[in-house]
Amino acid sequence: MGYLELSMKFIRRIAWTAVAFTYFLVALGGTVRTTDSGLSCPDWPLCYGKAFATIDYHTFLEQFHRYVAGIVSVLVVTLAISAFIWARKERHILVPALIAPVLLVIQIVLGGLTVLWKLPPNIITAHLGTALAIFATIITIAVMAGKPVASKEPPEKTRKFARLAVTNALLVYGLMLSGSYVVGSGASLACTGWPLCTAQWWAVSNHLANINALHRIFATIVGLVLIWTLISA
């Protein structure tokens, strides 16, 4: 096994480890949010001025979320350094590996603002969006560091499916962000019916109902595009 192959193997292992921890971090962040634990620590980055302030379940959950974020941060920085040292000529690996720490810094700032500004919905949405962007970037590194496999499909068909896949990924990304904003703005139960918001599909009662209804319309569009992609595959 050559030097480059060993380097790629190490980068790939670090990347997949980071993928697993980042996935867990995003899920844990959702748990913090749904259990109303986001403000259980009123300060940041410490909790009640301490590194360990386990007062109750909510403070434990919020602090645990921060500690896992610390692990992800170490993995992302390690990945960037490894790519810079061993994969400097592999731009498809180096570029996303250098983008990830930039996104990480933005994510840390947004995490602090989420607490200090008392959970504003736009900051919460941006916080989730950046987390998902980091997740996607690390997955890209992990896949790109793997051994290339020649496609058996014609190049034109492969490119067409790749465009559809990217379109789907961006649409689902937007759908998740809009769903986050629905929850953060308190619009989750603004519509009294389903799948229509009210008895008349065009009728909305207030601003929160508008937010909820627009999210449902967007979800319908995303679903149709996903179905079209499955048919095209």
ROKOLDREN-252622 format. One record per residue: residue number from 1; chain; x, y, z of N, C-alpha, C in turn. Coordinates in Angstrom, 1 decimal. Example, Ala and Ser with C-alpha at 12.3 -4.5 7.8 and 13.67 -1.06 7.14 Angstrom:
2
 seq mol   n_px   n_py   n_pz  ca_px  ca_py  ca_pz   c_px   c_py   c_pz
   1   A   13.2   -5.7    7.8   12.3   -4.5    7.8   13.2   -3.3    7.8
   2   A   12.8   -2.2    7.1   13.7   -1.1    7.1   12.9    0.0    7.9
This chain:
233
 seq mol   n_px   n_py   n_pz  ca_px  ca_py  ca_pz   c_px   c_py   c_pz
   1   A    0.8   -1.2    0.0    0.0    0.0    0.0    0.9    1.2    0.0
   2   A    0.7    2.1   -1.0    1.5    3.3   -1.1    1.2    4.4   -0.1
   3   A    2.1    5.4   -0.1    2.0    6.5    0.8    0.7    7.3    0.6
   4   A    0.3    7.6   -0.6   -0.9    8.3   -0.9   -2.1    7.5   -0.5
   5   A   -2.1    6.2   -0.7   -3.3    5.4   -0.4   -3.4    5.3    1.1
   6   A   -2.3    5.2    1.9   -2.4    5.3    3.3   -2.9    6.6    3.8
   7   A   -2.5    7.7    3.2   -3.0    9.0    3.6   -4.5    9.1    3.4
   8   A   -4.9    8.7    2.2   -6.3    8.7    1.9   -7.2    7.9    2.9
   9   A   -6.6    6.7    3.2   -7.3    5.9    4.2   -7.5    6.5    5.5
  10   A   -6.4    7.2    6.0   -6.5    8.0    7.3   -7.5    9.1    7.2
  11   A   -7.5    9.9    6.1   -8.4   11.0    5.9   -9.8   10.4    5.8
  12   A  -10.0    9.3    5.1  -11.3    8.7    5.0  -11.9    8.3    6.4
  13   A  -11.1    7.7    7.2  -11.5    7.3    8.5  -11.9    8.4    9.4
  14   A  -11.0    9.5    9.4  -11.3   10.7   10.2  -12.6   11.3    9.7
  15   A  -12.8   11.3    8.4  -14.0   12.0    7.8  -15.3   11.2    8.2
  16   A  -15.3    9.9    8.1  -16.5    9.1    8.4  -16.7    9.2    9.9
  17   A  -15.7    9.2   10.7  -15.9    9.4   12.2  -16.5   10.8   12.4
  18   A  -16.1   11.8   11.7  -16.7   13.1   11.9  -18.1   13.1   11.4
  19   A  -18.4   12.4   10.3  -19.8   12.3    9.8  -20.7   11.7   10.9
  20   A  -20.2   10.6   11.6  -21.1   10.0   12.6  -21.3   11.0   13.8
  21   A  -20.3   11.6   14.2  -20.4   12.6   15.3  -21.3   13.8   15.0
  22   A  -21.1   14.2   13.7  -21.9   15.4   13.3  -23.4   15.0   13.2
  23   A  -23.7   13.8   12.7  -25.1   13.4   12.6  -25.7   13.3   14.0
  24   A  -24.9   12.8   14.9  -25.4   12.7   16.3  -25.6   14.1   16.9
  25   A  -24.7   15.0   16.6  -24.8   16.3   17.1  -26.0   17.0   16.6
  26   A  -26.4   16.9   15.3  -27.6   17.5   14.8  -28.8   16.9   15.4
  27   A  -28.8   15.6   15.6  -30.0   14.9   16.3  -30.1   15.4   17.7
  28   A  -28.9   15.5   18.4  -28.9   16.0   19.8  -29.4   17.4   19.9
  29   A  -29.0   18.2   18.9  -29.5   19.6   18.9  -31.0   19.7   18.7
  30   A  -31.6   18.8   17.9  -33.0   18.7   17.8  -33.7   18.3   19.1
  31   A  -33.0   17.4   19.9  -33.5   17.0   21.2  -33.5   18.2   22.2
  32   A  -32.4   18.9   22.1  -32.3   20.1   23.0  -33.4   21.1   22.7
  33   A  -33.7   21.2   21.4  -34.8   22.2   21.0  -36.2   21.7   21.4
  34   A  -36.5   20.4   21.2  -37.8   19.9   21.4  -38.1   19.8   22.9
  35   A  -37.1   19.7   23.7  -37.3   19.5   25.2  -37.2   20.9   25.9
  36   A  -37.1   22.0   25.1  -36.9   23.3   25.6  -35.7   23.5   26.5
  37   A  -34.6   22.8   26.1  -33.4   22.9   27.0  -32.4   23.9   26.5
  38   A  -32.8   24.6   25.4  -31.8   25.6   24.7  -31.4   26.7   25.6
  39   A  -32.2   27.1   26.6  -31.8   28.2   27.5  -31.6   27.8   28.9
  40   A  -31.4   26.5   29.1  -31.2   25.9   30.4  -29.8   26.4   30.9
  41   A  -28.9   26.7   30.0  -27.7   27.4   30.4  -27.8   28.9   29.9
  42   A  -28.0   29.8   30.8  -28.2   31.2   30.3  -27.0   31.9   29.8
  43   A  -25.8   31.4   30.0  -24.6   32.0   29.5  -23.9   31.1   28.4
  44   A  -22.9   31.6   27.8  -22.1   30.8   26.8  -20.7   31.3   26.7
  45   A  -19.7   30.5   26.6  -19.7   29.1   26.4  -19.9   28.3   27.7
  46   A  -19.7   28.9   28.8  -19.9   28.2   30.1  -21.4   28.1   30.4
  47   A  -21.7   27.3   31.5  -23.0   27.2   32.0  -23.1   27.6   33.4
  48   A  -23.8   28.7   33.7  -23.8   29.3   35.0  -22.3   29.6   35.5
  49   A  -21.5   30.0   34.5  -20.1   30.3   34.9  -19.2   29.1   35.1
  50   A  -19.7   27.9   34.9  -18.9   26.7   35.2  -18.8   25.8   33.9
  51   A  -17.7   25.1   33.9  -17.6   24.1   32.8  -18.5   22.9   33.0
  52   A  -18.8   22.6   34.2  -19.7   21.5   34.5  -20.7   22.0   35.5
  53   A  -22.0   22.2   35.1  -23.0   22.7   36.0  -24.3   21.8   35.8
  54   A  -24.2   20.6   36.1  -25.3   19.7   36.0  -26.3   19.9   37.0
  55   A  -27.2   20.8   36.8  -28.3   21.2   37.8  -29.5   20.2   37.6
  56   A  -29.9   20.0   36.4  -31.0   19.1   36.1  -30.8   18.5   34.7
  57   A  -31.9   17.8   34.3  -31.8   17.1   33.0  -31.6   18.1   31.8
  58   A  -32.2   19.2   31.9  -32.1   20.2   30.8  -30.7   20.8   30.7
  59   A  -30.1   21.1   31.8  -28.8   21.7   31.8  -27.8   20.6   31.3
  60   A  -28.0   19.4   31.8  -27.1   18.3   31.3  -27.2   18.1   29.8
  61   A  -28.4   18.1   29.3  -28.6   18.0   27.8  -27.9   19.1   27.0
  62   A  -28.1   20.3   27.5  -27.5   21.4   26.8  -26.0   21.4   26.8
  63   A  -25.4   21.0   28.0  -24.0   20.9   28.1  -23.4   19.7   27.3
  64   A  -24.1   18.6   27.3  -23.7   17.5   26.5  -23.7   17.8   25.1
  65   A  -24.6   18.6   24.6  -24.7   19.1   23.2  -23.4   19.9   22.9
  66   A  -23.0   20.7   23.9  -21.8   21.6   23.7  -20.6   20.7   23.7
  67   A  -20.5   19.7   24.5  -19.3   18.8   24.5  -19.2   18.0   23.2
  68   A  -20.3   17.5   22.7  -20.2   16.8   21.5  -19.8   17.8   20.3
  69   A  -20.3   19.0   20.4  -19.8   20.0   19.4  -18.3   20.2   19.5
  70   A  -17.8   20.1   20.7  -16.3   20.3   20.9  -15.6   19.1   20.2
  71   A  -16.1   17.9   20.3  -15.5   16.7   19.7  -15.6   16.9   18.1
  72   A  -16.7   17.4   17.6  -16.8   17.6   16.2  -15.8   18.6   15.7
  73   A  -15.6   19.7   16.5  -14.7   20.7   16.2  -13.3   20.2   16.0
  74   A  -12.9   19.3   17.0  -11.5   18.7   16.9  -11.4   17.9   15.7
  75   A  -12.4   17.1   15.3  -12.4   16.2   14.2  -12.3   17.1   12.9
  76   A  -13.1   18.1   12.8  -13.1   19.0   11.6  -11.7   19.6   11.4
  77   A  -11.1   20.1   12.5   -9.8   20.8   12.4   -8.7   19.7   12.0
  78   A   -8.8   18.5   12.6   -7.9   17.4   12.3   -8.0   17.1   10.8
  79   A   -9.2   17.0   10.3   -9.5   16.7    8.9   -8.8   17.7    8.0
  80   A   -9.0   19.0    8.4   -8.4   20.1    7.5   -6.9   20.0    7.5
  81   A   -6.3   19.8    8.7   -4.9   19.7    8.7   -4.3   18.5    8.0
  82   A   -5.0   17.4    8.1   -4.6   16.2    7.4   -4.7   16.3    5.9
  83   A   -5.8   17.0    5.4   -5.9   17.2    4.0   -4.9   18.2    3.5
  84   A   -4.5   19.2    4.3   -3.5   20.2    3.9   -2.1   19.5    3.8
  85   A   -1.9   18.6    4.6   -0.5   17.9    4.7   -0.4   16.9    3.6
  86   A   -1.4   16.0    3.5   -1.3   14.8    2.7   -2.1   14.8    1.4
  87   A   -3.1   15.7    1.3   -3.9   15.7    0.1   -3.9   17.1   -0.6
  88   A   -2.8   17.8   -0.5   -2.7   19.2   -1.0   -3.0   19.2   -2.5
  89   A   -2.6   18.2   -3.2   -2.8   18.1   -4.7   -4.1   17.6   -5.1
  90   A   -4.9   17.1   -4.1   -6.2   16.5   -4.4   -7.2   17.6   -4.1
  91   A   -7.5   18.5   -5.0   -8.3   19.6   -4.8   -9.8   19.3   -4.4
  92   A  -10.3   18.1   -4.9  -11.6   17.7   -4.6  -11.7   17.3   -3.1
  93   A  -10.6   17.1   -2.5  -10.6   16.8   -1.0  -10.2   18.0   -0.2
  94   A   -9.1   18.7   -0.7   -8.6   19.8    0.0   -9.6   21.0    0.1
  95   A  -10.3   21.3   -1.0  -11.2   22.5   -0.9  -12.3   22.3    0.1
  96   A  -13.1   21.2    0.1  -14.1   21.0    1.1  -13.5   20.9    2.5
  97   A  -12.3   20.3    2.6  -11.6   20.2    4.0  -11.3   21.6    4.5
  98   A  -11.0   22.5    3.7  -10.7   23.9    4.2  -11.9   24.7    4.4
  99   A  -13.0   24.4    3.6  -14.3   25.1    3.8  -14.9   24.7    5.2
 100   A  -14.7   23.5    5.6  -15.4   23.0    6.8  -15.0   23.8    8.0
 101   A  -13.7   24.1    8.3  -13.4   24.9    9.5  -14.0   26.3    9.4
 102   A  -14.1   26.9    8.2  -14.8   28.2    8.1  -16.2   28.1    8.5
 103   A  -16.9   27.1    8.0  -18.3   26.9    8.4  -18.4   26.6    9.9
 104   A  -17.4   25.9   10.5  -17.3   25.6   11.9  -17.3   26.9   12.7
 105   A  -16.5   27.8   12.3  -16.4   29.1   13.0  -17.7   29.8   13.0
 106   A  -18.3   29.9   11.8  -19.7   30.5   11.7  -20.7   29.8   12.6
 107   A  -20.6   28.5   12.7  -21.5   27.7   13.5  -21.3   28.0   15.0
 108   A  -20.1   28.1   15.4  -19.8   28.4   16.8  -20.4   29.8   17.2
 109   A  -20.2   30.8   16.3  -20.7   32.1   16.6  -22.3   32.1   16.6
 110   A  -22.9   31.4   15.7  -24.3   31.2   15.7  -24.8   30.5   17.0
 111   A  -24.1   29.5   17.4  -24.4   28.8   18.6  -24.5   29.7   19.8
 112   A  -23.4   30.6   19.9  -23.4   31.5   21.0  -24.5   32.5   20.9
 113   A  -24.8   33.0   19.7  -25.9   34.0   19.6  -27.3   33.4   19.8
 114   A  -27.4   32.1   19.5  -28.7   31.4   19.8  -29.0   31.5   21.3
 115   A  -28.0   31.3   22.1  -28.2   31.4   23.6  -28.3   32.8   24.1
 116   A  -27.4   33.7   23.7  -27.3   35.0   24.2  -28.5   35.9   23.7
 117   A  -29.0   35.6   22.5  -30.1   36.4   22.0  -31.5   35.7   22.3
 118   A  -31.5   34.6   23.1  -32.7   34.0   23.5  -33.5   33.3   22.4
 119   A  -32.8   32.5   21.6  -33.5   31.6   20.6  -34.3   32.4   19.6
 120   A  -33.7   33.4   18.9  -34.5   34.0   17.8  -34.6   33.0   16.6
 121   A  -35.8   32.9   16.0  -36.0   31.8   15.0  -35.1   31.9   13.8
 122   A  -34.7   33.2   13.4  -33.8   33.3   12.2  -32.4   32.8   12.5
 123   A  -32.0   33.0   13.8  -30.6   32.5   14.2  -30.7   31.0   14.3
 124   A  -31.8   30.5   14.9  -31.9   29.0   15.0  -31.9   28.3   13.7
 125   A  -32.6   28.9   12.7  -32.6   28.4   11.3  -31.2   28.4   10.7
 126   A  -30.5   29.5   10.9  -29.1   29.7   10.4  -28.2   28.7   11.0
 127   A  -28.4   28.5   12.3  -27.6   27.5   13.1  -27.8   26.1   12.6
 128   A  -29.0   25.7   12.3  -29.2   24.4   11.7  -28.7   24.3   10.3
 129   A  -28.9   25.3    9.5  -28.4   25.4    8.1  -26.9   25.2    8.1
 130   A  -26.2   25.8    8.9  -24.7   25.7    8.9  -24.3   24.3    9.4
 131   A  -25.0   23.8   10.4  -24.7   22.4   10.8  -24.9   21.4    9.7
 132   A  -26.0   21.5    8.9  -26.2   20.6    7.8  -25.2   20.9    6.7
 133   A  -24.7   22.1    6.5  -23.7   22.4    5.5  -22.4   21.7    5.9
 134   A  -22.0   21.8    7.2  -20.8   21.1    7.7  -21.0   19.6    7.4
 135   A  -22.1   19.0    7.8  -22.4   17.6    7.6  -22.2   17.2    6.1
 136   A  -22.8   18.0    5.2  -22.6   17.7    3.8  -21.2   17.8    3.3
 137   A  -20.5   18.8    3.8  -19.1   19.0    3.4  -18.2   17.8    3.9
 138   A  -18.4   17.3    5.1  -17.7   16.2    5.6  -18.0   14.9    4.8
 139   A  -19.3   14.7    4.5  -19.6   13.5    3.7  -18.9   13.6    2.4
 140   A  -18.9   14.8    1.8  -18.2   14.9    0.5  -16.7   14.5    0.6
 141   A  -16.1   14.9    1.7  -14.7   14.6    1.9  -14.5   13.1    2.0
 142   A  -15.4   12.5    2.8  -15.3   11.0    3.0  -15.5   10.2    1.7
 143   A  -16.5   10.7    0.9  -16.7   10.0   -0.3  -15.6   10.2   -1.3
 144   A  -15.1   11.4   -1.4  -14.0   11.7   -2.4  -12.7   11.1   -2.0
 145   A  -12.5   10.8   -0.7  -11.3   10.1   -0.3  -11.3    8.6   -0.5
 146   A  -12.5    8.1   -0.9  -12.6    6.7   -1.2  -12.0    6.3   -2.6
 147   A  -12.0    5.0   -2.9  -11.5    4.6   -4.2  -12.5    4.9   -5.3
 148   A  -12.1    5.5   -6.4  -13.0    5.8   -7.4  -13.5    4.5   -8.1
 149   A  -14.8    4.5   -8.4  -15.4    3.3   -9.1  -15.9    3.8  -10.5
 150   A  -15.5    3.1  -11.5  -16.0    3.5  -12.9  -17.5    3.3  -13.0
 151   A  -18.2    4.2  -13.6  -19.6    4.1  -13.8  -19.9    3.3  -15.1
 152   A  -20.9    2.4  -15.0  -21.3    1.6  -16.2  -22.3    2.3  -17.0
 153   A  -22.8    3.4  -16.6  -23.8    4.2  -17.3  -23.1    5.1  -18.3
 154   A  -23.8    5.5  -19.4  -23.3    6.5  -20.3  -23.0    7.8  -19.6
 155   A  -22.0    8.5  -19.9  -21.6    9.8  -19.2  -22.8   10.8  -19.2
 156   A  -23.5   10.9  -20.3  -24.6   11.9  -20.3  -25.7   11.6  -19.3
 157   A  -26.0   10.3  -19.1  -27.0    9.9  -18.2  -26.5   10.1  -16.7
 158   A  -25.2    9.8  -16.5  -24.6   10.0  -15.2  -24.6   11.5  -14.8
 159   A  -24.3   12.4  -15.8  -24.3   13.8  -15.5  -25.8   14.3  -15.2
 160   A  -26.7   13.8  -15.9  -28.1   14.2  -15.7  -28.6   13.8  -14.3
 161   A  -28.3   12.5  -14.0  -28.7   12.1  -12.6  -28.0   12.9  -11.5
 162   A  -26.7   13.2  -11.8  -26.0   14.0  -10.8  -26.6   15.4  -10.6
 163   A  -27.1   16.0  -11.7  -27.8   17.3  -11.6  -29.1   17.1  -10.8
 164   A  -29.8   16.0  -11.0  -31.0   15.8  -10.3  -30.7   15.6   -8.8
 165   A  -29.7   14.8   -8.5  -29.3   14.5   -7.2  -29.0   15.8   -6.4
 166   A  -28.2   16.7   -7.0  -27.8   17.9   -6.4  -29.1   18.8   -6.2
 167   A  -30.0   18.8   -7.2  -31.2   19.6   -7.0  -32.0   19.1   -5.9
 168   A  -32.1   17.8   -5.8  -32.9   17.2   -4.7  -32.3   17.5   -3.3
 169   A  -30.9   17.5   -3.3  -30.2   17.8   -2.0  -30.5   19.2   -1.6
 170   A  -30.4   20.1   -2.5  -30.7   21.5   -2.2  -32.1   21.8   -1.8
 171   A  -33.0   21.1   -2.4  -34.5   21.3   -2.1  -34.8   20.7   -0.7
 172   A  -34.2   19.6   -0.4  -34.4   19.0    0.9  -33.8   19.8    2.0
 173   A  -32.6   20.4    1.7  -31.9   21.3    2.6  -32.8   22.5    2.9
 174   A  -33.4   23.1    1.8  -34.3   24.2    2.0  -35.5   23.8    2.8
 175   A  -36.0   22.6    2.6  -37.2   22.2    3.3  -36.9   22.0    4.8
 176   A  -35.8   21.5    5.1  -35.4   21.3    6.5  -35.3   22.7    7.2
 177   A  -34.7   23.7    6.5  -34.6   25.0    7.1  -35.9   25.7    7.2
 178   A  -36.8   25.5    6.3  -38.2   26.1    6.4  -38.9   25.4    7.6
 179   A  -38.7   24.1    7.7  -39.3   23.4    8.9  -38.8   23.9   10.2
 180   A  -37.5   24.2   10.2  -36.9   24.7   11.4  -37.5   26.1   11.8
 181   A  -37.7   26.9   10.7  -38.3   28.2   11.0  -39.7   28.1   11.4
 182   A  -40.4   27.2   10.9  -41.8   27.0   11.3  -41.9   26.7   12.8
 183   A  -41.0   25.8   13.3  -40.9   25.5   14.7  -40.5   26.7   15.6
 184   A  -39.4   27.3   15.1  -38.8   28.4   15.9  -39.7   29.6   16.0
 185   A  -40.6   29.8   15.0  -41.5   31.0   15.0  -42.8   30.7   15.7
 186   A  -42.9   29.4   16.1  -44.2   29.0   16.8  -45.3   28.8   15.9
 187   A  -45.1   28.4   14.7  -46.1   28.2   13.7  -46.5   26.8   13.5
 188   A  -46.0   25.9   14.3  -46.2   24.5   14.1  -47.7   24.1   14.1
 189   A  -48.5   24.7   15.0  -49.9   24.4   15.2  -50.8   25.5   14.7
 190   A  -50.2   26.4   13.8  -51.0   27.5   13.3  -52.1   27.1   12.4
 191   A  -51.9   26.0   11.7  -52.9   25.4   10.8  -53.8   24.4   11.6
 192   A  -55.1   24.5   11.4  -56.0   23.6   12.2  -56.2   22.3   11.4
 193   A  -55.9   22.2   10.2  -56.1   21.0    9.4  -54.9   20.4    8.7
 194   A  -55.1   19.3    8.1  -54.0   18.7    7.3  -54.6   17.7    6.3
 195   A  -54.2   17.7    5.0  -53.0   18.5    4.5  -53.3   19.9    4.2
 196   A  -54.6   20.3    4.2  -54.9   21.7    4.0  -54.8   22.5    5.3
 197   A  -54.5   23.8    5.2  -54.3   24.5    6.5  -55.7   24.8    7.1
 198   A  -56.7   25.0    6.3  -58.0   25.2    6.8  -59.0   24.5    5.9
 199   A  -60.3   24.6    6.1  -61.2   23.9    5.3  -61.1   24.4    3.8
 200   A  -60.8   25.6    3.6  -60.6   26.2    2.3  -59.1   26.3    2.1
 201   A  -58.5   25.7    1.1  -57.1   25.6    1.0  -56.4   27.0    0.9
 202   A  -57.2   28.0    0.4  -56.6   29.3    0.2  -56.7   30.2    1.4
 203   A  -57.4   29.7    2.4  -57.7   30.6    3.6  -56.7   30.4    4.7
 204   A  -56.0   31.5    5.0  -55.1   31.5    6.2  -55.5   32.6    7.1
 205   A  -55.4   32.3    8.4  -55.9   33.2    9.4  -55.0   34.2    9.9
 206   A  -53.7   34.0    9.9  -52.7   34.9   10.4  -51.3   34.7    9.8
 207   A  -50.4   35.4   10.3  -49.0   35.4    9.8  -48.4   34.0   10.0
 208   A  -48.6   33.4   11.2  -48.1   32.1   11.5  -48.7   31.0   10.6
 209   A  -50.0   31.1   10.3  -50.6   30.2    9.4  -50.0   30.3    8.0
 210   A  -49.6   31.5    7.6  -49.0   31.7    6.3  -47.7   30.9    6.3
 211   A  -46.9   31.0    7.3  -45.6   30.4    7.4  -45.8   28.9    7.3
 212   A  -46.7   28.3    8.0  -47.0   26.9    8.0  -47.5   26.4    6.7
 213   A  -48.4   27.2    6.0  -48.9   26.8    4.7  -47.8   26.8    3.7
 214   A  -47.0   27.8    3.7  -45.9   27.9    2.7  -44.9   26.7    2.8
 215   A  -44.7   26.3    4.1  -43.8   25.2    4.3  -44.5   23.9    3.7
 216   A  -45.8   23.8    3.8  -46.4   22.6    3.2  -46.4   22.6    1.7
 217   A  -46.6   23.8    1.1  -46.5   23.9   -0.3  -45.1   23.6   -0.8
 218   A  -44.1   24.1   -0.1  -42.7   23.8   -0.5  -42.5   22.3   -0.4
 219   A  -43.0   21.7    0.7  -42.8   20.2    0.9  -43.5   19.4   -0.2
 220   A  -44.6   19.9   -0.7  -45.2   19.2   -1.9  -44.4   19.3   -3.1
 221   A  -43.8   20.5   -3.4  -42.9   20.6   -4.5  -41.7   19.7   -4.4
 222   A  -41.1   19.7   -3.2  -39.9   18.8   -3.0  -40.3   17.3   -3.2
 223   A  -41.5   16.9   -2.7  -41.9   15.6   -2.9  -42.1   15.2   -4.4
 224   A  -42.7   16.1   -5.2  -42.9   15.9   -6.6  -41.5   15.7   -7.3
 225   A  -40.5   16.6   -6.9  -39.2   16.5   -7.6  -38.6   15.1   -7.2
 226   A  -38.7   14.7   -6.0  -38.2   13.4   -5.5  -38.8   12.3   -6.3
 227   A  -40.1   12.3   -6.5  -40.8   11.3   -7.3  -40.2   11.3   -8.8
 228   A  -40.1   12.5   -9.3  -39.6   12.6  -10.7  -38.1   12.0  -10.8
 229   A  -37.3   12.2   -9.7  -36.0   11.7   -9.7  -36.0   10.2   -9.7
 230   A  -36.9    9.6   -8.9  -37.0    8.1   -8.8  -37.4    7.6  -10.2
 231   A  -38.3    8.2  -10.8  -38.8    7.8  -12.1  -37.6    7.9  -13.2
 232   A  -36.9    9.0  -13.1  -35.8    9.2  -14.0  -34.6    8.2  -13.8
 233   A  -34.5    7.8  -12.6  -33.4    6.9  -12.3  -33.5    5.5  -13.0
